[in-house]
Amino acid sequence: MSIRVFRTIPLLALVPAAALASEGSRAPVNFTGPLVTPAVNALPVGVLNIEPYLVYTNVRGTYGNGGTRHTLRHHSRQWQMALPVIYGLGETTAIQLTLAAARTSTHRAHSDGLRMGDAAVRLQQRLTGPGEDGTGWVSSIAVAQRLPTGAYHHLGANPLNGMGNGSARTTLSYGLQKLQWLPDGQAVRWRGQMAWSPNPRSIRIHDTSVYGTEHGFRGQVRHGQAWNASLATEYALDPRWVLVNELVFNRSGTLRMKDAARPAWKHGPSHDLSLAPAVEYHFNANLGLIAGVQFSVAGRNTPSYVAPQAALNMVL
């Protein structure tokens, strides 16, 4: 029994970042924030930031237990829509809700239309803020809760209808950000995050599921701890155009499964390393578009994928 190969956007990483202009005597620059690495600075009180994403993921292979890439004979494809919304609760505090839906297809099968995925709620507290000119280190901590709103078992005859994983996972993170002016007058913004998630509670699994089980199965699944680290750079060419690149690392602990018919078994730990180059275009300081592609470059027990995507950042 193998776990079905699929990939969905890590919802806790989809955090909109307001396209705010820097202040001071220098020429203003705008940033939407990179594709993956979460926002660090807080929104002003009462400000709403919405950034809908459209992502197309093409799984072309898998990385084995030894890290060797194996090409799949038939690709798996997924269209996903994600809607992160963040609201400024206080001068240093913000809350976020992320909703998602997706449609998955393989060689001769597909999900029954657009299906709801897992949601997430995130609370962020800024620890240090930038200087009056926008430079200086910005830091924050955050706690996020994944909500198992997407189907993951009782999938009937179509396992592709499963868009969630059933895990109510809590994630703790720490982020850093810094705006830097170069000698030639250009602006660079650095952003990084480290996140950790403890073992969530066991999940009861019945019948067909996203874990590769079939009709009649009765058992449990227990996810291991999870870690994430990412580093992003945004280079402003002018007030409208910004070049972006990100390095993202994800690691998940051992997945354990059991049922009444046989002893417990497990799937080894997994990790993947990906890059996410992108380009930002700003219509003004409150409206920006970012488009790019995230693709895996190494991994273990994970899919090998290419995921073009775009997001429209709106500050209201």
N, C-alpha and C positions, 0 to 999 in steps of 0.2 A: 504494500500500500504506500503510495508516494503522495507527497503534498503537491497539489496542482501549482504549476508555475504561473504566476501572475504578478503584476506590479501595480500599485496604486500610489498616488501622491502622498508623501508623508504629511498629513494635515497639520501637525504641530509646527511644521516648518513654513507653512504658508501664512506669513504674518505681513499685512500691508505696511508699507513704510511711506509716510507722507512726503510728497515732493516739496520740500521746504527750501526756500532760497536762503543762502548765507547772508549775514549782515556785516556791515563794516564798510571800509573805504574801498575794498576790492570789488571787482565786477561780480554781480550775483551769479550763482550757479545753482542748478536744480538737480536733485537726485530722487528717483522713485524708490531706490533700494534694489538689491539684486534679486534673482529669481528664488533662491532657496534660503539663504541666511536670514533669520528673523530680525525685525526692527529692534533697536536698542534704545533710542531716544523716545521720550514720551510725547504724546499729542497734547496740545493746549486743551484746557477744560472745555467740554462741550463740543469739541470738534469730532467729526465722524470721518473715518477713512474706509473706503470700499475699494476692493481690487479684485474683480472677477478674473479668473484664470481659465484658459482653454488649453488642454494638454493632449497631445497624441503620442502614446507610448507604443513602440514596436519592440517586442521581445524577440531577439534574433538567435539567442543561444543561452547557455547556462554555464556557470563556473562550478566545477566539481569540487569535491572535498579537498583535493590537493591544489586547487586554484587554476587548474587547466580549463580553458574555454572550449566548450563543445557546441558546434553549430546545430541548431534545431532544423529538422527537415521542413516543418511547417511553423511559420511565425505566429505569435499571439499579438493581437493589436487591441488597444483600448483608447477610446475617446473619454476624456474626463473633464467635467466642469467643476470648479471649486470657487466658493464665494467666502473669502475672509472679510470680516467686518470688525473694525476696531474703534473704540470710543474712549475719549479722554475723560476719565472720572475725576482726576485731580491734576495738579501741576506735575506730579511725578508718577501717577498711577493710570493704567489703562486696562480695559477689559476687551477681550476678543471672542467672537464666535465664528467658527468656520463650518460651512455646510458643503457637501460634495455629492455628485452623482456621476455615473459612468456607464458606458456601454462597451462590452468586451466581445471580441470575436476571435475564432481560430480558423483552421483550414476549412471545416465544413459546419461549423456551429457558431452561434452567437447568443448573447443574452437577450432576454425578452424586452427589448427597448432600453431606455435610460433608467437605471436603477439607482436608488439612493445608497450612498456609502455612509461610513462612520462620520460623526460630527466631532467637534472638539471645542472646548472652552479654555481660555488662557487668561491669566491675570499677571500683569507685569508691574514691577516696582522699580523705578529708576533710582540708582544709588548716587551717582555723580552726574552733573550736567556739563555742557560745553561752556566756554567763555563767551563774552559778549560778541566776539568776532566769529563765533561758531567753531573755533578750534578747541583743542583740549580733549582729554579722554572722557567719553561717556560710558557709563556702565549700568547694568541692570540685572535683576534676578527675576525669574518667572516660574510659575507653576501652571501646568496645563493638564487637562483631564480629557482623555479620549472617551467618547460616548458611543457604545455599540449599537448605533441606529441602523446600520446596514445589515442585510441578511447574510448569514454565514452557515446555517444548517437548515434542515427541513427544506432542501432545495428541489425536491422532486426529481424530475427527469432531466433537469437542466442545471448542472453545477455552475455554469457561467453566470447564473443570476446572483451568485454570492459576491457582494461588493464590500463586505466588512470582514472582520476577523473575530468578533465577539468579545474582544479583550477591553475591559475598562482600565486602560493603562494611564498611570500618572507619570508625568515627566517634569523634572526640575532642571533649570538651565541658568547659565550665567553668560552674559553677552558684553562685548566691548566694541566701541566704535570711536574713530578719530578722523577729523577733517584736517588735511595737511595741504599747505600751499607750497608749490615747487618754486625754485628760483626763476623759472620762466613765466611765472604768473598763473600756471595751470593748477587746478585743484584735483586732489586725490582723496577719496574717502575709503578708509579701511574698516572692515567689520568682521567680527568673529563670534562664534558661539561654541560652548561646550554644554552638553546635555546628558542627563542620566535618568534612567527609568528603572525602578526596582521591579522584582517579579510581581506581576499582577496575579489575581486570584485565578483558580482553575475555572475552565469553561466547560460546561456540559455540552456534548455533541450528540445529536440524534440524526440518523439517516445520512443522506447525501450532504456533503459539506465542502467548504473551501479547502479543507485539510485532506482531501482525497478519499474520504470515507464514502461508503455506499449505503443503499437502503438496508435497514435492519441494524445498523451500527448503533450501539449505546455505549458511550464512554466519556472520557474527559481529556482535555488538552491543557497543558500548563506551559505558558511562555516563560522564557528566561529574562534576565536583565537586558537592557538595551542601552547603547551609548551612541552619541552623535557628536561630531566636531565638524565645523565648517569655517572657511576663511574666504572673504570676498574683497575685491578691489573694484572701485568705481573711479574711472578717469574722465573728467569733464573736458571735452574738446571746446565747448562754448556753452552758453546758457541753455541750448536746446539739445545737444547731442552728448551722450555719455557712453563710454565703452566699459563693459563689465566682464569680470571673470571670477569664477568660484571653484574652490576645491572642497568636496564634501566626502566625509567618511561616516559610514553607518556600521554598527556591529550589533548583532542580536545573539543572546545566549542560547543554550540548548533548549529545544522544544520537546517536551515529553508528552506521550500519549498512552492511554490505557483503556481497556474495556474488560468485560467479564469473561471473554472467551480465551484470552491469552495473557501472558505476563506483559508488563509495561515495556514500551520500546521508545526510542528517542531519535530525533534528527539532530545532527551535530550543529554547533554554533556556526553562524554565517556572518559575513561582512562584505561590504562593497565600497569601492572608491570611484568617484565620478567627478567630471568637470562640467561646468555650466557657463559657457561664454554667452554673452547677450549684448544687445544694443538698446539704449534708452532714447526716446524722443519726447521732449516736453513741449506741449502746446502753450503752457503757462506754468506758474508756480504751483498750481493746484490740480493740474491734469497732465498725466504723463503715460506713455506707452512703453512697455518693455517687451522685447521678443528675443528668444534665444533657444538653445537646445541643451539639455542635460543628457550626458551619455556616460555609461560605465567604462572604466579603463582596467579594472581588476576586481576580483571578488572571490568568494568561497561559498558554495552552496546557495548561490543567488542567481537571478536572471542576468543576462547580458542584454542591455537595452539602449535604445536611442529615443529621446523624448523631446521633440520640438514643442514649444509652448509660447504663449503670449499672455500678457495681463495688462489691464487698463487701470491705472491708479488714479483715484478720484478723492480729493479732500473737500469735504462739505462743511 
